Amino acid sequence: MAHDDGFQIRPYQTTDHERIVELNRYGLRAAGVPDTADVYAGDLDDIAASYLNGRGTMLIGTLGARVVAMGGLREVDQDICEILRMRVDSEAQGRGYGRAILQALEQHARRNGFTTATLLTGPEQHPAIDLYLSAGYTWTADENHGPVRGVRLAKSLTQPDRPGDGHGARVAP
C-alpha cells in the first residue's frame, strides 16, 4: 500500500516526547492494560537511555507535523532485538502505518546485525497479532506478567522481506 498521503517515518526527536507518551497511554488503554501493569514501565521516561543507545532506535510516523505512529527497537543480546511500543493513533489506523513502522524497524535491525526480532503483544490484540503473523512472525510462547497476559512472537531476520513489502513509506535518515 503506497502512502501518497504524506506519511513519513523518521527518528525520534526530543520534541516528540509528550506526544509519544500520550500515544502509548492510548495503546495501553486500548489493550486493557492499566498504567500500573505496563510490562515496560519507565522506558519512555528516558528515550535516549532506553532506545537510542547501542543498536536500538525509536521511530516516529508523521502525517504533516502530527505524530500518528511509533515503534521502538532495543537490543536483547548480540543476535536478538525486541520490537516494542508499536502504536498507531486511533484516527490513523487501517492505513498500513503500523506495517510501515514494523518494516522500518526490521530494516534497522538487519542493518545493525540482528538475526532475530521478538515482540510481546496481548492475546486479545487481534489486529496486532494479524499484522505480525502476516509479516512472518511466529507465535513462540504465552507469557504472564503479573495481571497481564502476553503473546511472544519472533521472526528470523536472515531472509530479506519480499520485494514490494515497503508499502511506500519514506524513512528519513
N, CA, C and O atoms as a DFTB+ gen file, in Angstrom:
692 C
 N C O
     1  1       0.847      -1.179       0.000
     2  2       0.000       0.000       0.000
     3  2       0.889       1.238       0.000
     4  3       1.684       1.439       0.918
     5  1       0.754       2.046      -1.011
     6  2       1.528       3.278      -1.097
     7  2       0.939       4.321      -0.163
     8  3      -0.270       4.367       0.064
     9  1       1.805       5.145       0.365
    10  2       1.365       6.213       1.256
    11  2       1.505       7.548       0.534
    12  3       2.461       8.296       0.737
    13  1       0.539       7.814      -0.298
    14  2       0.536       9.069      -1.032
    15  2      -0.025      10.209      -0.187
    16  3      -0.145      11.339      -0.659
    17  1      -0.367       9.906       1.063
    18  2      -0.980      10.899       1.936
    19  2       0.037      11.691       2.753
    20  3      -0.347      12.486       3.610
    21  1       1.332      11.483       2.498
    22  2       2.362      12.237       3.193
    23  2       2.912      11.564       4.439
    24  3       3.711      12.167       5.156
    25  1       2.506      10.332       4.716
    26  2       3.044       9.622       5.877
    27  2       4.541       9.445       5.705
    28  3       5.010       8.999       4.657
    29  1       5.295       9.802       6.754
    30  2       6.748       9.658       6.735
    31  2       7.215       9.071       8.054
    32  3       6.584       9.260       9.094
    33  1       8.315       8.365       7.994
    34  2       8.929       7.778       9.178
    35  2      10.275       8.449       9.384
    36  3      11.060       8.627       8.452
    37  1      10.516       8.815      10.632
    38  2      11.782       9.462      10.971
    39  2      12.207       9.049      12.373
    40  3      11.404       8.507      13.133
    41  1      13.463       9.301      12.718
    42  2      13.907       9.006      14.081
    43  2      13.234       9.936      15.097
    44  3      12.827      11.050      14.769
    45  1      13.130       9.458      16.309
    46  2      12.594      10.222      17.430
    47  2      13.381      11.503      17.640
    48  3      14.601      11.533      17.479
    49  1      12.666      12.559      18.001
    50  2      13.262      13.839      18.411
    51  2      12.701      14.175      19.786
    52  3      11.577      13.789      20.106
    53  1      13.461      14.883      20.593
    54  2      13.013      15.185      21.952
    55  2      11.681      15.941      21.963
    56  3      10.925      15.834      22.928
    57  1      11.388      16.690      20.923
    58  2      10.108      17.412      20.861
    59  2       8.921      16.460      20.686
    60  3       7.774      16.883      20.826
    61  1       9.173      15.195      20.386
    62  2       8.116      14.182      20.232
    63  2       7.685      13.585      21.567
    64  3       6.664      12.899      21.629
    65  1       8.429      13.827      22.621
    66  2       8.252      13.083      23.863
    67  2       6.821      13.112      24.398
    68  3       6.243      12.058      24.664
    69  1       6.254      14.280      24.556
    70  2       4.903      14.375      25.122
    71  2       3.897      13.595      24.276
    72  3       3.030      12.907      24.816
    73  1       4.008      13.699      22.977
    74  2       3.060      13.028      22.091
    75  2       3.208      11.511      22.134
    76  3       2.202      10.801      22.105
    77  1       4.428      10.998      22.201
    78  2       4.560       9.536      22.214
    79  2       4.119       8.951      23.550
    80  3       3.621       7.826      23.599
    81  1       4.296       9.700      24.629
    82  2       3.774       9.241      25.919
    83  2       2.251       9.164      25.844
    84  3       1.646       8.207      26.327
    85  1       1.637      10.182      25.234
    86  2       0.177      10.190      25.047
    87  2      -0.264       9.024      24.162
    88  3      -1.233       8.333      24.477
    89  1       0.445       8.809      23.061
    90  2       0.114       7.720      22.143
    91  2       0.279       6.363      22.830
    92  3      -0.515       5.451      22.602
    93  1       1.299       6.230      23.662
    94  2       1.496       4.988      24.398
    95  2       0.362       4.753      25.389
    96  3      -0.130       3.631      25.507
    97  1      -0.055       5.783      26.095
    98  2      -1.173       5.631      27.045
    99  2      -2.436       5.188      26.312
   100  3      -3.181       4.337      26.800
   101  1      -2.670       5.771      25.138
   102  2      -3.820       5.340      24.330
   103  2      -3.694       3.846      24.018
   104  3      -4.664       3.102      24.161
   105  1      -2.508       3.402      23.593
   106  2      -2.294       1.997      23.247
   107  2      -2.522       1.066      24.419
   108  3      -3.110      -0.004      24.260
   109  1      -2.063       1.461      25.590
   110  2      -2.279       0.641      26.779
   111  2      -3.768       0.545      27.109
   112  3      -4.276      -0.542      27.383
   113  1      -4.468       1.686      27.081
   114  2      -5.915       1.681      27.353
   115  2      -6.647       0.796      26.353
   116  3      -7.522       0.018      26.733
   117  1      -6.292       0.913      25.071
   118  2      -6.952       0.122      24.031
   119  2      -6.734      -1.370      24.256
   120  3      -7.588      -2.184      23.904
   121  1      -5.608      -1.725      24.833
   122  2      -5.300      -3.132      25.096
   123  2      -5.835      -3.585      26.457
   124  3      -5.719      -4.757      26.814
   125  1      -6.417      -2.658      27.208
   126  2      -6.943      -3.009      28.522
   127  2      -5.870      -3.193      29.577
   128  3      -6.079      -3.898      30.564
   129  1      -4.709      -2.553      29.372
   130  2      -3.591      -2.681      30.305
   131  2      -3.520      -1.413      31.159
   132  3      -3.298      -0.326      30.624
   133  1      -3.706      -1.535      32.479
   134  2      -3.564      -0.358      33.330
   135  2      -2.120       0.142      33.324
   136  3      -1.187      -0.649      33.185
   137  1      -1.937       1.449      33.474
   138  2      -0.580       2.016      33.520
   139  2       0.286       1.296      34.551
   140  3       1.485       1.111      34.341
   141  1      -0.317       0.895      35.653
   142  2       0.432       0.236      36.726
   143  2       0.872      -1.179      36.361
   144  3       1.703      -1.759      37.060
   145  1       0.333      -1.744      35.285
   146  2       0.696      -3.104      34.868
   147  2       1.518      -3.112      33.577
   148  3       1.703      -4.165      32.968
   149  1       2.006      -1.955      33.163
   150  2       2.795      -1.837      31.942
   151  2       4.107      -2.606      32.093
   152  3       4.941      -2.267      32.932
   153  1       4.280      -3.640      31.277
   154  2       5.467      -4.500      31.339
   155  2       6.757      -3.704      31.145
   156  3       7.788      -4.046      31.725
   157  1       6.709      -2.660      30.345
   158  2       7.913      -1.890      30.015
   159  2       7.956      -0.538      30.720
   160  3       8.662       0.364      30.268
   161  1       7.227      -0.382      31.801
   162  2       7.120       0.894      32.508
   163  2       8.485       1.536      32.723
   164  3       9.452       0.875      33.100
   165  1       8.536       2.832      32.475
   166  2       9.748       3.609      32.699
   167  2      10.608       3.806      31.474
   168  3      11.457       4.697      31.458
   169  1      10.412       2.995      30.441
   170  2      11.283       3.108      29.263
   171  2      11.112       4.432      28.534
   172  3      12.057       4.924      27.919
   173  1       9.914       5.017      28.595
   174  2       9.678       6.284      27.887
   175  2      10.106       7.495      28.709
   176  3      10.073       8.621      28.211
   177  1      10.507       7.278      29.959
   178  2      10.988       8.388      30.784
   179  2      12.288       8.948      30.228
   180  3      12.534      10.153      30.297
   181  1      13.115       8.072      29.679
   182  2      14.402       8.488      29.103
   183  2      14.599       7.712      27.798
   184  3      15.211       6.644      27.780
   185  1      14.072       8.268      26.719
   186  2      14.124       7.611      25.405
   187  2      15.566       7.324      24.995
   188  3      15.866       6.246      24.482
   189  1      16.453       8.282      25.219
   190  2      17.843       8.091      24.814
   191  2      18.455       6.871      25.500
   192  3      19.111       6.060      24.847
   193  1      18.251       6.736      26.791
   194  2      18.832       5.610      27.525
   195  2      18.153       4.301      27.153
   196  3      18.808       3.259      27.111
   197  1      16.852       4.334      26.881
   198  2      16.111       3.109      26.599
   199  2      16.246       2.621      25.162
   200  3      16.261       1.415      24.911
   201  1      16.346       3.550      24.222
   202  2      16.274       3.165      22.807
   203  2      17.403       3.687      21.929
   204  3      17.741       3.049      20.932
   205  1      17.985       4.803      22.263
   206  2      18.925       5.440      21.343
   207  2      20.374       5.158      21.690
   208  3      21.277       5.884      21.276
   209  1      20.584       4.110      22.443
   210  2      21.945       3.707      22.773
   211  2      22.266       2.418      22.012
   212  3      21.360       1.656      21.676
   213  1      23.493       2.184      21.752
   214  2      23.854       0.954      21.052
   215  2      23.156       0.831      19.708
   216  3      23.229       1.733      18.873
   217  1      22.483      -0.285      19.508
   218  2      21.880      -0.567      18.208
   219  2      20.366      -0.362      18.196
   220  3      19.707      -0.774      17.241
   221  1      19.809       0.248      19.203
   222  2      18.373       0.472      19.278
   223  2      17.933       1.714      18.526
   224  3      18.753       2.474      18.011
   225  1      16.617       1.906      18.473
   226  2      16.059       3.098      17.845
   227  2      14.618       3.292      18.308
   228  3      13.980       2.367      18.810
   229  1      14.131       4.494      18.132
   230  2      12.713       4.811      18.297
   231  2      12.327       5.557      17.030
   232  3      12.882       6.614      16.729
   233  1      11.365       4.997      16.282
   234  2      10.920       5.613      15.036
   235  2       9.545       6.234      15.232
   236  3       8.705       5.726      15.974
   237  1       9.349       7.337      14.549
   238  2       8.125       8.122      14.635
   239  2       7.511       8.212      13.244
   240  3       8.209       8.483      12.267
   241  1       6.201       7.983      13.159
   242  2       5.475       8.144      11.908
   243  2       4.656       9.422      11.977
   244  3       3.932       9.652      12.945
   245  1       4.771      10.249      10.954
   246  2       4.077      11.530      10.953
   247  2       3.208      11.708       9.713
   248  3       3.500      11.181       8.640
   249  1       2.149      12.456       9.896
   250  2       1.332      12.999       8.811
   251  2       1.430      14.503       8.975
   252  3       0.855      15.069       9.905
   253  1       2.147      15.145       8.085
   254  2       2.438      16.554       8.288
   255  2       3.253      16.699       9.560
   256  3       4.261      16.015       9.736
   257  1       2.824      17.581      10.443
   258  2       3.544      17.793      11.697
   259  2       3.029      16.898      12.819
   260  3       3.594      16.909      13.912
   261  1       1.982      16.130      12.582
   262  2       1.358      15.332      13.640
   263  2       1.964      13.939      13.731
   264  3       2.052      13.229      12.729
   265  1       2.380      13.550      14.931
   266  2       2.870      12.198      15.201
   267  2       1.658      11.282      15.293
   268  3       0.794      11.473      16.148
   269  1       1.592      10.276      14.402
   270  2       0.456       9.354      14.382
   271  2       0.860       7.903      14.634
   272  3      -0.008       7.043      14.786
   273  1       2.158       7.618      14.682
   274  2       2.611       6.241      14.873
   275  2       3.989       6.244      15.515
   276  3       4.728       7.225      15.445
   277  1       4.310       5.130      16.137
   278  2       5.617       4.998      16.772
   279  2       5.979       3.527      16.909
   280  3       5.115       2.652      16.842
   281  1       7.249       3.270      17.098
   282  2       7.726       1.925      17.370
   283  2       9.171       1.984      17.813
   284  3       9.956       2.783      17.302
   285  1       9.520       1.135      18.766
   286  2      10.878       1.109      19.279
   287  2      11.539      -0.238      19.055
   288  3      10.874      -1.247      18.823
   289  1      12.851      -0.231      19.128
   290  2      13.643      -1.448      18.995
   291  2      14.794      -1.338      19.974
   292  3      15.473      -0.314      20.050
   293  1      15.000      -2.407      20.718
   294  2      16.144      -2.421      21.629
   295  2      16.839      -3.769      21.573
   296  3      16.246      -4.789      21.221
   297  1      18.099      -3.738      21.926
   298  2      18.939      -4.931      21.894
   299  2      18.619      -5.835      23.076
   300  3      18.549      -5.372      24.215
   301  1      18.424      -7.123      22.808
   302  2      18.274      -8.128      23.854
   303  2      19.643      -8.775      24.085
   304  3      20.114      -8.887      25.217
   305  1      20.264      -9.196      22.986
   306  2      21.633      -9.710      23.031
   307  2      22.258      -9.490      21.662
   308  3      21.682      -8.792      20.828
   309  1      23.409     -10.062      21.420
   310  2      24.141      -9.834      20.165
   311  2      23.286     -10.114      18.929
   312  3      23.397      -9.402      17.930
   313  1      22.438     -11.139      18.983
   314  2      21.673     -11.563      17.817
   315  2      20.202     -11.181      17.836
   316  3      19.563     -11.134      16.785
   317  1      19.659     -10.909      19.010
   318  2      18.212     -10.714      19.156
   319  2      17.873      -9.282      19.555
   320  3      18.488      -8.697      20.446
   321  1      16.880      -8.745      18.868
   322  2      16.336      -7.439      19.247
   323  2      14.870      -7.620      19.607
   324  3      14.237      -8.599      19.212
   325  1      14.341      -6.671      20.356
   326  2      12.928      -6.680      20.702
   327  2      12.271      -5.433      20.129
   328  3      12.766      -4.318      20.292
   329  1      11.161      -5.644      19.464
   330  2      10.352      -4.551      18.929
   331  2       9.248      -4.283      19.940
   332  3       8.559      -5.203      20.380
   333  1       9.089      -3.034      20.300
   334  2       8.088      -2.703      21.301
   335  2       7.563      -1.289      21.104
   336  3       8.097      -0.500      20.325
   337  1       6.499      -1.002      21.840
   338  2       5.837       0.307      21.793
   339  2       5.294       0.619      20.400
   340  3       5.276       1.775      19.978
   341  1       4.853      -0.415      19.693
   342  2       4.195      -0.211      18.402
   343  2       2.822       0.400      18.664
   344  3       1.968      -0.225      19.293
   345  1       2.615       1.604      18.186
   346  2       1.355       2.304      18.401
   347  2       0.977       3.077      17.146
   348  3       1.835       3.636      16.463
   349  1      -0.326       3.100      16.852
   350  2      -0.866       3.934      15.777
   351  2      -2.094       4.636      16.337
   352  3      -2.971       3.998      16.919
   353  1      -2.153       5.943      16.161
   354  2      -3.286       6.742      16.619
   355  2      -4.588       6.144      16.086
   356  3      -4.638       5.669      14.951
   357  1      -5.632       6.169      16.900
   358  2      -6.908       5.554      16.508
   359  2      -7.446       6.135      15.202
   360  3      -8.061       5.411      14.419
   361  1      -7.229       7.407      14.955
   362  2      -7.736       8.042      13.734
   363  2      -6.900       7.708      12.506
   364  3      -7.298       8.014      11.382
   365  1      -5.745       7.084      12.710
   366  2      -4.854       6.768      11.588
   367  2      -4.726       5.268      11.348
   368  3      -3.932       4.845      10.509
   369  1      -5.491       4.463      12.070
   370  2      -5.380       3.018      11.913
   371  2      -6.006       2.548      10.600
   372  3      -6.869       3.211      10.024
   373  1      -5.546       1.395      10.154
   374  2      -6.087       0.788       8.948
   375  2      -5.505       1.328       7.660
   376  3      -6.030       1.043       6.583
   377  1      -4.449       2.091       7.740
   378  2      -3.822       2.684       6.542
   379  2      -2.452       2.098       6.234
   380  3      -1.786       2.541       5.299
   381  1      -2.022       1.105       7.011
   382  2      -0.719       0.488       6.765
   383  2       0.436       1.144       7.491
   384  3       1.590       0.786       7.257
   385  1       0.155       2.098       8.370
   386  2       1.235       2.804       9.060
   387  2       1.959       1.896      10.056
   388  3       3.179       1.982      10.197
   389  1       1.224       1.037      10.738
   390  2       1.861       0.099      11.660
   391  2       2.795      -0.843      10.925
   392  3       3.903      -1.112      11.388
   393  1       2.351      -1.343       9.783
   394  2       3.191      -2.230       8.972
   395  2       4.441      -1.492       8.494
   396  3       5.535      -2.057       8.487
   397  1       4.277      -0.242       8.100
   398  2       5.426       0.538       7.637
   399  2       6.444       0.754       8.757
   400  3       7.649       0.646       8.530
   401  1       5.965       1.056       9.959
   402  2       6.870       1.216      11.106
   403  2       7.570      -0.111      11.394
   404  3       8.782      -0.140      11.604
   405  1       6.817      -1.203      11.406
   406  2       7.393      -2.530      11.655
   407  2       8.498      -2.832      10.645
   408  3       9.582      -3.275      11.025
   409  1       8.232      -2.598       9.384
   410  2       9.230      -2.881       8.349
   411  2      10.461      -1.993       8.496
   412  3      11.583      -2.448       8.275
   413  1      10.259      -0.739       8.866
   414  2      11.398       0.158       9.077
   415  2      12.236      -0.307      10.270
   416  3      13.464      -0.236      10.229
   417  1      11.582      -0.780      11.322
   418  2      12.315      -1.312      12.469
   419  2      13.093      -2.564      12.083
   420  3      14.236      -2.738      12.505
   421  1      12.487      -3.433      11.288
   422  2      13.183      -4.642      10.844
   423  2      14.387      -4.284       9.971
   424  3      15.442      -4.906      10.091
   425  1      14.238      -3.295       9.101
   426  2      15.361      -2.850       8.276
   427  2      16.500      -2.348       9.159
   428  3      17.666      -2.667       8.928
   429  1      16.146      -1.558      10.175
   430  2      17.147      -1.064      11.122
   431  2      17.851      -2.238      11.809
   432  3      19.074      -2.249      11.946
   433  1      17.061      -3.220      12.234
   434  2      17.623      -4.391      12.913
   435  2      18.605      -5.139      12.011
   436  3      19.696      -5.507      12.447
   437  1      18.222      -5.359      10.771
   438  2      19.113      -6.064       9.832
   439  2      20.407      -5.271       9.611
   440  3      21.498      -5.841       9.621
   441  1      20.280      -3.973       9.413
   442  2      21.475      -3.130       9.203
   443  2      22.414      -3.187      10.404
   444  3      23.621      -2.992      10.261
   445  1      21.867      -3.450      11.573
   446  2      22.663      -3.465      12.792
   447  2      23.036      -4.874      13.245
   448  3      23.489      -5.063      14.374
   449  1      22.850      -5.857      12.376
   450  2      23.358      -7.192      12.615
   451  2      22.495      -8.137      13.424
   452  3      22.950      -9.225      13.778
   453  1      21.274      -7.759      13.725
   454  2      20.396      -8.682      14.451
   455  2      19.896      -9.765      13.503
   456  3      19.630      -9.499      12.331
   457  1      19.772     -10.972      14.008
   458  2      19.279     -12.083      13.187
   459  2      17.859     -12.498      13.556
   460  3      17.200     -13.202      12.791
   461  1      17.384     -12.069      14.722
   462  2      16.043     -12.420      15.182
   463  2      15.392     -11.200      15.833
   464  3      16.027     -10.462      16.587
   465  1      14.116     -11.008      15.523
   466  2      13.317      -9.978      16.195
   467  2      12.250     -10.675      17.015
   468  3      11.652     -11.652      16.562
   469  1      12.013     -10.188      18.200
   470  2      10.969     -10.720      19.066
   471  2      10.083      -9.563      19.508
   472  3      10.498      -8.405      19.471
   473  1       8.869      -9.880      19.924
   474  2       7.972      -8.849      20.426
   475  2       6.916      -9.485      21.306
   476  3       6.707     -10.698      21.278
   477  1       6.257      -8.649      22.086
   478  2       5.220      -9.089      23.002
   479  2       3.964      -8.279      22.733
   480  3       4.023      -7.054      22.620
   481  1       2.845      -8.947      22.631
   482  2       1.564      -8.266      22.473
   483  2       0.516      -9.005      23.306
   484  3       0.782     -10.075      23.853
   485  1      -0.651      -8.429      23.389
   486  2      -1.713      -9.055      24.169
   487  2      -2.465     -10.098      23.362
   488  3      -2.602      -9.957      22.147
   489  1      -2.953     -11.141      24.015
   490  2      -3.661     -12.206      23.303
   491  2      -4.977     -11.743      22.680
   492  3      -5.499     -12.408      21.786
   493  1      -5.510     -10.633      23.128
   494  2      -6.751     -10.096      22.563
   495  2      -6.494      -9.005      21.531
   496  3      -7.436      -8.436      20.981
   497  1      -5.242      -8.714      21.269
   498  2      -4.876      -7.674      20.298
   499  2      -4.854      -8.278      18.896
   500  3      -3.802      -8.370      18.264
   501  1      -6.021      -8.685      18.423
   502  2      -6.114      -9.418      17.153
   503  2      -5.571      -8.652      15.952
   504  3      -4.883      -9.263      15.135
   505  1      -5.834      -7.353      15.788
   506  2      -5.232      -6.655      14.645
   507  2      -3.705      -6.675      14.698
   508  3      -3.048      -6.834      13.669
   509  1      -3.142      -6.515      15.896
   510  2      -1.685      -6.550      16.019
   511  2      -1.152      -7.944      15.712
   512  3      -0.185      -8.092      14.965
   513  1      -1.778      -8.962      16.286
   514  2      -1.335     -10.336      16.028
   515  2      -1.441     -10.651      14.540
   516  3      -0.533     -11.256      13.971
   517  1      -2.534     -10.249      13.907
   518  2      -2.690     -10.477      12.468
   519  2      -1.573      -9.790      11.682
   520  3      -1.020     -10.371      10.748
   521  1      -1.246      -8.564      12.058
   522  2      -0.154      -7.843      11.396
   523  2       1.145      -8.620      11.531
   524  3       1.835      -8.855      10.540
   525  1       1.482      -9.019      12.751
   526  2       2.752      -9.703      12.968
   527  2       2.816     -11.056      12.261
   528  3       3.840     -11.398      11.670
   529  1       1.740     -11.818      12.317
   530  2       1.731     -13.112      11.631
   531  2       1.866     -12.923      10.124
   532  3       2.587     -13.675       9.469
   533  1       1.182     -11.927       9.570
   534  2       1.278     -11.682       8.127
   535  2       2.657     -11.169       7.724
   536  3       3.034     -11.255       6.556
   537  1       3.409     -10.636       8.684
   538  2       4.762     -10.137       8.420
   539  2       5.821     -11.211       8.660
   540  3       7.017     -10.925       8.588
   541  1       5.393     -12.449       8.946
   542  2       6.342     -13.543       9.075
   543  2       6.715     -13.924      10.499
   544  3       7.599     -14.758      10.696
   545  1       6.075     -13.344      11.481
   546  2       6.346     -13.708      12.874
   547  2       5.617     -15.000      13.212
   548  3       4.580     -15.311      12.627
   549  1       6.163     -15.742      14.152
   550  2       5.509     -16.946      14.641
   551  2       5.272     -16.806      16.140
   552  3       6.055     -16.190      16.862
   553  1       4.172     -17.394      16.578
   554  2       3.781     -17.400      17.983
   555  2       4.709     -18.372      18.686
   556  3       4.690     -19.565      18.383
   557  1       5.522     -17.890      19.619
   558  2       6.508     -18.763      20.263
   559  2       6.174     -19.100      21.709
   560  3       6.631     -20.123      22.218
   561  1       5.379     -18.258      22.387
   562  2       5.074     -18.537      23.795
   563  2       3.927     -17.674      24.290
   564  3       3.675     -16.585      23.774
   565  1       3.246     -18.179      25.290
   566  2       2.298     -17.391      26.073
   567  2       3.041     -17.005      27.344
   568  3       3.757     -17.824      27.920
   569  1       2.872     -15.764      27.783
   570  2       3.578     -15.290      28.965
   571  2       2.600     -14.646      29.929
   572  3       1.532     -14.175      29.536
   573  1       2.983     -14.635      31.196
   574  2       2.233     -13.914      32.217
   575  2       3.169     -12.915      32.870
   576  3       4.265     -13.259      33.311
   577  1       2.719     -11.679      32.923
   578  2       3.472     -10.603      33.559
   579  2       2.558     -10.001      34.615
   580  3       1.892      -8.993      34.379
   581  1       2.536     -10.625      35.768
   582  2       1.597     -10.206      36.798
   583  2       0.183     -10.402      36.280
   584  3      -0.172     -11.497      35.843
   585  1      -0.634      -9.344      36.326
   586  2      -2.011      -9.477      35.865
   587  2      -2.162      -9.443      34.341
   588  3      -3.263      -9.624      33.820
   589  1      -1.068      -9.215      33.636
   590  2      -1.119      -9.040      32.183
   591  2      -0.644     -10.303      31.480
   592  3       0.464     -10.786      31.714
   593  1      -1.507     -10.830      30.610
   594  2      -1.127     -11.972      29.769
   595  2      -0.496     -11.430      28.495
   596  3      -0.875     -10.369      28.000
   597  1       0.463     -12.167      27.979
   598  2       1.128     -11.744      26.763
   599  2       1.352     -12.884      25.804
   600  3       1.340     -14.055      26.183
   601  1       1.556     -12.521      24.554
   602  2       1.879     -13.460      23.488
   603  2       3.239     -13.044      22.937
   604  3       3.413     -11.911      22.487
   605  1       4.192     -13.955      22.972
   606  2       5.539     -13.693      22.449
   607  2       5.589     -14.198      21.018
   608  3       5.219     -15.339      20.738
   609  1       6.047     -13.344      20.114
   610  2       6.219     -13.715      18.714
   611  2       7.666     -13.441      18.325
   612  3       8.332     -12.601      18.931
   613  1       8.147     -14.150      17.314
   614  2       9.527     -13.970      16.861
   615  2       9.603     -14.169      15.357
   616  3       8.758     -14.828      14.750
   617  1      10.639     -13.581      14.778
   618  2      10.864     -13.671      13.335
   619  2      12.357     -13.718      13.058
   620  3      13.137     -12.971      13.650
   621  1      12.741     -14.601      12.156
   622  2      14.118     -14.611      11.675
   623  2      14.307     -13.436      10.727
   624  3      13.485     -13.207       9.840
   625  1      15.374     -12.704      10.914
   626  2      15.678     -11.563      10.050
   627  2      16.741     -11.898       9.018
   628  3      17.244     -11.009       8.332
   629  1      17.087     -13.176       8.905
   630  2      18.145     -13.561       7.974
   631  2      17.663     -13.611       6.531
   632  3      18.470     -13.582       5.602
   633  1      16.351     -13.688       6.342
   634  2      15.787     -13.656       4.987
   635  2      15.239     -12.252       4.728
   636  3      14.520     -11.706       5.566
   637  1      15.565     -11.674       3.597
   638  2      15.015     -10.345       3.310
   639  2      13.509     -10.410       3.088
   640  3      12.974     -11.439       2.676
   641  1      12.837      -9.300       3.367
   642  2      11.408      -9.224       3.068
   643  2      11.218      -9.333       1.570
   644  3      12.123      -9.032       0.792
   645  1      10.031      -9.766       1.174
   646  2       9.718      -9.863      -0.251
   647  2       9.718      -8.480      -0.878
   648  3       9.375      -7.502      -0.214
   649  1      10.102      -8.382      -2.157
   650  2      10.046      -7.093      -2.844
   651  2       8.624      -6.532      -2.789
   652  3       7.641      -7.264      -2.902
   653  1       8.548      -5.221      -2.615
   654  2       7.254      -4.568      -2.605
   655  2       6.620      -4.510      -1.228
   656  3       5.514      -3.987      -1.092
   657  1       7.288      -5.033      -0.190
   658  2       6.727      -5.009       1.150
   659  2       6.912      -3.658       1.849
   660  3       6.437      -3.486       2.971
   661  1       7.575      -2.718       1.226
   662  2       7.847      -1.434       1.874
   663  2       6.652      -0.530       1.988
   664  3       6.694       0.426       2.762
   665  1       5.594      -0.779       1.262
   666  2       4.340      -0.040       1.342
   667  2       4.492       1.460       1.106
   668  3       3.613       2.231       1.490
   669  1       5.573       1.882       0.493
   670  2       5.673       3.255       0.039
   671  2       5.997       4.292       1.091
   672  3       6.045       5.475       0.752
   673  1       6.222       3.935       2.347
   674  2       6.536       4.935       3.360
   675  2       7.969       5.396       3.186
   676  3       8.869       4.594       2.939
   677  1       8.165       6.663       3.314
   678  2       9.524       7.205       3.252
   679  2      10.124       7.203       4.631
   680  3       9.465       7.580       5.601
   681  1      11.374       6.780       4.732
   682  2      12.088       6.783       6.012
   683  2      13.175       7.827       5.927
   684  3      14.062       7.754       5.077
   685  1      13.097       8.800       6.817
   686  2      14.116       9.852       6.861
   687  2      15.379       9.295       7.513
   688  3      15.287       8.448       8.401
   689  1      16.558       9.757       7.085
   690  2      17.802       9.262       7.687
   691  2      17.955       9.709       9.124
   692  3      18.947       9.376       9.772
